[in-house]
Amino acid sequence: HVWFRKEESERQKQAAGFEGAEDSRPIWQTIIYFGLMILILIFLNWAKPNSATAAGFVVWAYSFKWIISAILAFFLGLSLHLF
């Protein structure tokens, strides 16, 4: 420790600016943000289902994927504006 005292004091002075950099956003806002982004990516990448075997939610989700993605993007923008 005696040999590196000068370097250690310089390192501590440089690191002093990082101590107060805490995120003031609650965890639930971060979860909503990432959840909406993930859902947008899922619906935008939804592939066309095989018409012979697919039915129900898969076909419905493919049919409305652009509308669903637009609604999710609206809520993402709203959450960014409000939070």
C-alpha positions in Angstrom: 0.0 0.0 0.0 2.9 2.3 0.6 4.1 2.0 -3.0 0.8 2.7 -4.6 -0.4 5.5 -2.4 -0.3 8.2 -5.1 -2.1 6.1 -7.7 -4.7 5.0 -5.1 -5.5 8.6 -4.1 -5.8 9.6 -7.8 -8.2 6.7 -8.4 -10.3 7.7 -5.5 -10.5 11.3 -6.6 -11.7 10.2 -10.1 -14.2 7.7 -8.7 -15.8 10.3 -6.4 -18.1 11.6 -9.1 -19.8 8.2 -9.5 -21.0 7.8 -5.9 -24.1 10.0 -6.3 -25.2 8.5 -9.6 -28.2 6.4 -8.4 -31.2 5.7 -10.5 -34.2 7.5 -9.1 -36.7 5.4 -11.1 -38.6 2.7 -9.2 -38.2 -0.9 -10.3 -41.9 -1.2 -11.4 -41.3 1.5 -14.0 -38.3 -0.3 -15.4 -40.3 -3.6 -15.5 -43.1 -1.8 -17.4 -40.6 -0.3 -19.8 -38.8 -3.5 -20.6 -42.0 -5.5 -20.7 -43.5 -3.2 -23.3 -40.4 -3.3 -25.4 -40.3 -7.1 -25.3 -43.9 -7.4 -26.3 -43.5 -5.0 -29.2 -40.6 -7.1 -30.5 -42.6 -10.3 -30.1 -45.6 -9.1 -32.0 -43.5 -7.4 -34.7 -41.6 -10.6 -35.4 -44.8 -12.8 -35.4 -44.5 -15.1 -38.4 -47.3 -16.1 -40.7 -48.8 -19.3 -39.3 -49.4 -22.5 -41.3 -53.0 -22.3 -42.3 -53.5 -26.1 -42.2 -52.4 -26.5 -38.5 -52.8 -23.1 -36.8 -55.9 -21.8 -35.2 -57.1 -19.5 -32.5 -54.8 -17.1 -30.9 -51.9 -17.6 -33.3 -53.9 -16.6 -36.4 -55.6 -13.8 -34.5 -52.2 -12.4 -33.3 -50.8 -12.5 -36.9 -53.9 -10.8 -38.3 -53.7 -7.9 -35.8 -49.9 -7.8 -35.1 -49.5 -4.2 -36.6 -52.5 -2.9 -34.6 -51.3 -4.6 -31.4 -47.7 -3.3 -31.9 -49.0 0.2 -32.5 -51.0 0.1 -29.3 -48.1 -1.2 -27.4 -45.8 1.5 -28.9 -48.4 4.1 -27.8 -48.3 2.8 -24.3 -44.5 2.7 -24.4 -44.4 6.4 -25.4 -47.0 7.2 -22.8 -44.9 5.5 -20.1 -41.8 7.4 -21.2 -43.7 10.7 -21.1 -45.3 10.1 -17.7 -42.4 8.4 -15.9 
